[in-house]
Amino acid sequence: MNAVDIPVMNVNRQYAQIQGELDTVALEILHGGQYILGEKVDNFEKAFAAYCGSRYAIGVGNGSDALVIALKACGIRPGDEVITTDMSFIATAEAIIAVGAIPVFADCTPDTYTIDPCEIEKKVTERTRAILPVHIYGQCADMDAICNIAKKHGLAVIEDAAQATGATYKGRCAGSIGNAGCFSFFPTKNLGCCGDGGMILTNDENIYRQCKAMRVHGSGKDALFTYGLWNGKEIDIDKIDFGGNLPKYYNYIDGYNSRLDAIQAGILHTKLKYLDDWNNRRREIARRYDSEIINPLITKPFVAEENEHVFYVYTISTQRRDELRAYLKSNGIVSGVYFPVPFHKQMVFENLKCVSDAYPNAEFTAEHTLVLPMFPELTQDEVDRIISTVNGWKP
Ligand SMILES: Cc1ncc(COP(=O)(O)O)c(C=O)c1O
């Protein structure tokens, strides 16, 4: 990349804008000495739950762990089938494998690229236990249809909202609609930290307590509660005597080391108040791309009526994708492909023996879409340059 290239995403500009605030909070935590969980994490969890309109939030190590822990807390066990989209980042499917369950891929729709509810219906079997929709690119999946299918078949819904912090579906926040919602705070996400971080949202106290237990090695009172829940045993937790020892050294269920650390929580809490402005700026850039990109060879994103998109990425499609990418590159504009291989074609999943012609839309997405630069700090001049360059493409 040349110095003048416009990147797809950029984290330095956001840091520069609020450096004073972020440095202060990070230093305060460094001096304070509480580095993992603690008050900063509690406060951010409360603020994030309130922002999303959810009862509980559990900060975890990253978005991938959020999915694993949420799946387990929703009762997914080895041999269960979980239906998810064929078009997402690997972590979505990997999480299903990590709990010993079987991912069953459903094609996406050709316009929103989110999981197609009609395809979900076709994949439900006696072993299906959950649906894992992904709010891909920053737009929610068709949650009413998905929740109706789940209700009809008694399935859990775990939302992968890693790319959609702040997006809404019929006015409800991404991640707050299903049994649990999972977020990633990877630095380039709409709300990103300065390292790894993730969050689980839920309105269900049992799921909340299970998640809290699992993130700390399955230890302590929440873990004992979870042990009771999983084994059908009534346990009076308040009567348990730890003999003066730390409850964290008493382990009741299999767990993980997956905690949000305090510096990341402090940074995220500081950034949360800017999230709506940043998402609005992303939408403003998207509106400019929508109205001013007039190259007939390019199809622009479709936003379903019930959705407020947050444009984690701005995804366009064209029959000659690789030529367009090369042209953009030669004109100093970096593009990306999200994602070049649909799950059913990933070698890691070859043992699933997916029927290869069942995913025409995911295949189209993998072969024909690209993402243009999208981050709130893009300047008007850069947006002008991207638009005029795209319009000037005549292969
Ligand atoms: C759709 C989706 N799910 C899950 C994840 C995993 O998040 P993390 O990188 O924080 O583990 C990502 C991250 O890129 C993602 O895009």
The ligand as a Gaussian input file, in Angstrom:
#p B3LYP/6-31G(d) Opt

LIG

0 1
 C      -19.256000     -12.728000      11.796000
 C      -18.155000     -12.898000      12.802000
 N      -18.317000     -13.783000      13.796000
 C      -17.387000     -13.956000      14.743000
 C      -16.212000     -13.252000      14.721000
 C      -15.168000     -13.562000      15.734000
 O      -14.788000     -12.477000      16.521000
 P      -13.347000     -12.398000      17.180000
 O      -12.363000     -12.073000      16.093000
 O      -13.463000     -11.287000      18.170000
 O      -13.059000     -13.684000      17.814000
 C      -16.005000     -12.305000      13.712000
 C      -14.752000     -11.526000      13.702000
 O      -14.237000     -11.100000      12.741000
 C      -17.001000     -12.123000      12.721000
 O      -16.842000     -11.255000      11.722000

